[in-house]
């Protein structure tokens, strides 16, 4: 879908062909924002339903109006600066930061030349050396929703109907804490024959040995039938895998933001998470529990009460669903960002 470049008020570059969290954010947001403002993405690997223009057309942009350039990577900030200061395009430069670590001097230099900055959490904002608007990510609360018939869905997916099921989804690597989840499950499941744990995701290049080691540890413990390793599923199928859960665990050691707790909560599933990314701004005492990253005994201790108390799970699940619908709708995220676009187009900086 290629809009007329003369109608474009905002450009959202995606200068990375391989799928990433940034790419997924652009794919989720731009079609919604296109209903509110003239916006187009640009770059490789974008699906057809996302309004986009080719990179080559950017160099032919007319200078008839000011436009917003919304970068989410260093390369995109740099290209925006070149378009503005070398090719003299009339751009207002906006950057979204998700990083929770000290920026390099080069990145600080780039950020310092932006007209506006968004931080995806308060923790992220604390690492910036300039003011930023904090806008938390949201999700599609129609795509992620409470199951109509959990038992039937479990049968369909080949899962036990009467077991308590906890899950951990995403990339399989130490950073994501997959080993912490497995170690906690190894501690908890032997005394709880009615519990099954699911590990779903993909070990990318360089992490195959890590996954193999986890599987071997589970097999040695005699729990291969109850701590199950499942392959990654397509994006359009993942909501069903949240709906079958009684508890979701997000054991990351480091995270930029982290959408999986929100996705689980939108399906009325309570969450035990580590204090990384935006998890402290997502998970509350009513919706689950928070522990320090890498503290496996604390993780197991936080998970245990949810495995043993169905009423506790039901209360936390209902609170989770309510919280997501009130605070983490993608429509609200899209509208908040569009409001910033309009401020930049009006000449405001921050």
FENSUL-V74065 format. One record per helix or strand of 2 or more residues. SS is the DSSP state (h for helix, s for strand). FROM is the first residue (numbers start at 1). LEN is the number of residues. Records with the same first field share a line. If there is no record, write none. Layout:
SS = FROM-LEN / FROM-LEN
//
This chain:
h = 5-3 / 21-13 / 55-4 / 74-12 / 105-8 / 122-5 / 150-7 / 178-12 / 208-13 / 235-9 / 260-7 / 279-4 / 296-13 / 310-18 / 330-16
s = 10-4 / 39-4 / 52-2 / 67-5 / 91-7 / 116-4 / 133-2 / 164-6 / 195-6 / 227-4 / 247-4 / 270-5 / 288-4
//
